[in-house]
Amino acid sequence: MKTKQSMVIVCTSLFIFSIAGCTTQSWYEGAKRGAENNCRNQPPGESERCLENLNKKSYEEYEKERSGQK
C-alpha cells in the first residue's frame, strides 16, 4: 500500500512541476527529494539502507556526467 501511495505522491509532484514550467534542475532536485521521501517511508533498517544508496550528486555534477564533460 505504501508503494502505491508513494507513486501517487510522485506522480502528483511531477504533474505540478510540469504545469508550473519548472527547469530541468528543478525536476532533478524534485526527483531526488521524492526518492528520499520514499526511503523515509520504509521500515527503519530498510530506510537507512535506502538513504545510503540514494543519488547524492548535485545537478551540476549530473549535467557534467550526462554531457560527457570531466
Secondary structure as UniProt FT lines:
FT   HELIX           2..20
FT   HELIX           24..40
FT   HELIX           44..52
FT   HELIX           59..67
//
